Amino acid sequence: MNIARHIALIDELCFRPFPAEHDPSDVGIGGPGYHVAELEGSRGCGAATPRSARRW
């Protein structure tokens, strides 16, 4: 995780105008009144994780 990179992306999204229609962008997706960007993705559980160790 790179905190500085995440903060820079959030700042960029705060000052970026909202698109008029739902549309992908260079950092995520956006539409009238919103921007969505993935800061960090999950690596998933994986097949080697025992069922009892899973939280769901």
N, C-alpha and C positions, 0 to 999 in steps of 0.2 A: 504494500500500500504506500502510495506517495501522497502525503497530505498536501503538500504544496501544489501538486498537479491537480488534485481534486478541488482545492480552493480556487485555483485559476479557472477551471472549467465552470464552477458555480458562478464565479464573477462574470465570466463571459456570457453565460445564459441569462443572468440578471439584466444585462444591458442590451442583449440581442432583442430586436423586435419580434413579436409573435407572428408566425406565418398566417396568411388569410385562410389557408386550407390545410388539412392534415397532410403532412409531407415529411419524408426523411431528411435529415440534415447531415452535416459532416460529423456531428457528435451524438446524434440520437434521432428522436422524432419530435415533431411539434405540430401544433394546430392552433386554432383560435383560442388564445388565452393560456396556453401551456407549452412547456418544453419538457422532454424526458431524455435523460442521459444516464447510461449505466456507469457508475463510478468504479465498481468492482464486481465481477461475476463470481458465482458460486462454482466450486469445483465438483459439487455433487457428492453423493454418499459413496458411490463405487460398489462393485459387487463383493469386495472383500470385507465390507463392514458387516459384522454380525447383526442379525435382526434385533437382538436385545439391546444393542448399543444405539440403535436409531431412535430419534426423539419423536417420531410420528408413527 
